[in-house]
Amino acid sequence: MRITTLGSYPKIPYDNGPNVRSAIQRFERKSIGPFELDQVFLRRTRHVLQVAEQNKLDLTSDGLIRWNDMFDGVVRDLDNVSSAGLLRLFDNNFYYRHPLIRGRLSFQGGVVRWWLKEAVASSKVPIKAVLPGPFTFLKLSQDDSYHNSDALLEDLVEVLRLEALSLADVGIAEVQWDEPALAYYPDWNMTKVAATLAQLTAQQPLPQALALYWGNGVGRWLEPLSGVGFSRLYLDAVSDPGVVSTITNNPPACEVGLGLVDARQVKKESVDELARQLQPIVRRLGESNVWLHPSSGLELLPPDHAEAKVRILRDVRDTIRGSSGNGGLG
């Protein structure tokens, strides 16, 4: 079994480390300059990567430390879209700057590529890119241009494909597409979603993964999306606990990640209980096909609790590996 984080990481430290939020405030007050602000971003990103190394993660994001929200980096890489007013992000006490579309989208690129290239150079753990999927982008955007959701979705797929293709040679190991809107909202046409995501992943040189979280509709996507080009599905098993039995009884045709570590609650999970829950799945699917991860990004947690959740991932993996030769955990 392997372990990974899913996306964002707290931008503030729990000790005396670099604090991105206070650095941005000081920058806006003109107390520091662009170079010093950039150094804070870099040091905080390196801290995230050090946590990944210390806990021997098999794959990690860069923590999305430079991203204001899940759309920010991609919005900077596109023409005719900008970050507008703050809206609540699903049912979290967390806000995002919703994308405002004012003309036909086109890809210019450079920002996400540069940020990831910088992270790869600083990391001893394989890095994944974390990008918003087209349906979540569509659902959470304000369209003042297309006035036709099908036409907007078609262009979103094309510019997002170009974003992923631009990352092919920076040294990352995977592109992870985040689609919380698919899990949260129930009214999607599954056939259309599967066909659209197959277009998104077609002829991509890097492995493609899909992350579904923050909704009780995670499990319903297992069958329609397990064969559309994703090498791995990351599934929020906290919001939709039934996905565990679904996977056990009907394994998908790709690797699966289970988000059994709650990224929205500070309460610590029992390592032994998680290991017992995962062992039947590991036996059924094989160790190399099962991943454990937080239920979503960790930025919603206080920084000390976020690091504690990463240690839980490590301890569960070590428990399962240590018990594999002695008949299990009982």
C-alpha positions, -999 to 999 in steps of 0.1 A, spaced: 0 0 0 12 35 -8 4 69 6 0 105 -7 -14 138 1 -43 151 -20 -36 188 -26 -34 219 -5 -15 224 27 -18 251 54 -1 283 45 8 291 81 32 273 104 26 260 139 61 270 150 84 298 138 84 288 101 75 310 71 39 324 73 25 330 38 -6 349 51 13 374 71 39 378 43 11 387 18 -3 412 43 31 428 47 36 428 10 2 446 5 13 472 32 45 476 12 66 464 42 83 438 21 91 436 -16 83 410 -43 116 391 -38 110 386 0 74 375 -6 86 350 -32 112 336 -7 84 330 19 64 311 -7 95 290 -15 104 283 21 68 272 30 67 250 -1 100 234 9 86 228 44 57 208 28 81 188 8 103 181 39 72 168 57 66 145 27 102 133 28 102 128 66 71 106 64 83 88 33 53 96 12 52 78 -21 38 108 -39 30 144 -28 16 177 -41 36 208 -35 10 219 -11 -4 245 -35 12 271 -13 13 297 -41 -23 292 -51 -49 315 -36 -75 288 -43 -80 257 -64 -84 278 -96 -58 304 -91 -28 290 -110 -49 279 -140 -67 313 -141 -33 330 -144 -25 308 -174 -56 316 -193 -68 346 -213 -103 361 -208 -108 348 -173 -100 364 -139 -104 358 -102 -135 376 -90 -153 379 -56 -150 355 -27 -176 328 -25 -180 299 0 -163 267 -12 -191 241 -10 -200 235 26 -166 245 41 -158 275 62 -134 284 34 -137 307 4 -125 309 -32 -122 336 -58 -147 324 -84 -134 325 -120 -151 352 -141 -152 344 -178 -154 375 -200 -143 362 -234 -133 330 -252 -108 310 -233 -73 305 -246 -42 290 -231 -10 311 -225 7 290 -199 38 294 -178 27 300 -143 17 265 -131 47 251 -150 71 274 -133 57 267 -98 59 230 -103 94 231 -118 105 250 -87 89 224 -64 104 194 -83 139 209 -79 133 211 -42 118 176 -36 131 141 -29 96 128 -32 78 124 -65 55 154 -72 20 155 -87 3 184 -103 -31 192 -89 -55 209 -113 -92 217 -112 -113 195 -134 -135 209 -161 -168 201 -144 -158 218 -111 -145 248 -131 -177 250 -150 -199 247 -119 -181 273 -99 -174 299 -126 -194 330 -136 -199 329 -173 -204 364 -188 -193 353 -223 -204 319 -237 -239 317 -222 -239 281 -233 -226 255 -209 -218 229 -235 -196 254 -255 -179 266 -224 -172 230 -212 -157 221 -246 -133 250 -244 -125 242 -207 -115 207 -217 -92 220 -244 -74 246 -223 -70 223 -194 -56 196 -217 -31 222 -228 -22 230 -192 -15 194 -185 5 189 -217 26 219 -207 38 201 -176 50 169 -194 87 178 -192 90 195 -158 96 162 -139 63 156 -122 50 120 -118 12 126 -122 -16 150 -131 -44 149 -105 -77 164 -116 -99 176 -88 -136 172 -93 -154 178 -60 -185 191 -79 -191 156 -93 -193 142 -58 -212 171 -43 -239 177 -69 -262 148 -80 -276 160 -113 -248 151 -138 -253 131 -169 -229 102 -163 -225 93 -199 -216 129 -208 -192 132 -179 -174 100 -188 -170 110 -224 -158 144 -215 -132 132 -190 -120 106 -216 -113 136 -239 -94 153 -211 -71 124 -205 -66 113 -241 -30 112 -254 -16 127 -222 20 116 -217 18 116 -179 -4 93 -157 -38 109 -150 -57 107 -117 -91 119 -106 -99 131 -71 -136 130 -59 -143 145 -25 -167 166 -3 -199 148 -14 -218 116 -6 -219 108 -44 -183 95 -46 -192 58 -50 -216 63 -79 -187 73 -102 -166 42 -97 -181 22 -125 -185 49 -152 -151 65 -146 -128 35 -139 -122 30 -176 -119 65 -191 -81 70 -190 -74 75 -153 -46 53 -138 -59 61 -103 -90 73 -86 -87 92 -53 -120 88 -33 -132 106 -2 -143 77 20 -152 101 49 -180 119 30 -191 87 14 -182 57 37 -200 33 15 -173 35 -11 -151 12 9 -175 -18 6 -181 -9 -31 -144 -12 -38 -140 -43 -18 -169 -61 -36 -164 -46 -71 -128 -35 -76 -124 -9 -104 -101 -14 -134 -75 10 -120 -56 18 -88 -77 33 -60 -70 57 -33 -91 58 -1 -95 91 17 -101 76 52 -81 103 70 -105 132 76 -90 164 63 -118 185 78 -117 174 114 -88 177 139 -97 144 156 -70 118 150 -79 85 135 -68 52 151 -40 37 131 -49 1 140 -86 7 130 -76 22 97 -52 -7 90 -79 -33 98 -103 -15 75 -77 -14 46 -64 -49 49 -92 -67 31 -89 -42 2 -52 -46 0 -56 -84 -1 -82 -82 -28 -66 -56 -50 -29 -61 -42 -6 -37 -23 6 -18 -54 -30 -9 -64 -42 7 -31 -34 41 -18 -42 59 15 -46 97 16 -65 124 34 -102 129 23 -92 162 6 -65 189 8 -52 196 43 -55 234 42 -87 234 62 -68 221 93 -46 239 117 -10 233 106 0 210 135 -31 188 129 -23 187 92 12 173 99 -4 148 124 -26 136 96 4 130 74 20 110 102 -11 89 104 -8 80 67 28 68 74 19 48 105 -10 30 88 12 20 59 39 8 82 14 -12 102 0 -29 72 35 -37 57 47 -50 91 17 -73 94 17 -86 59 40 -115 68 22 -127 100 -13 -132 90 -26 -97 94 -39 -77 123 -64 -102 135 
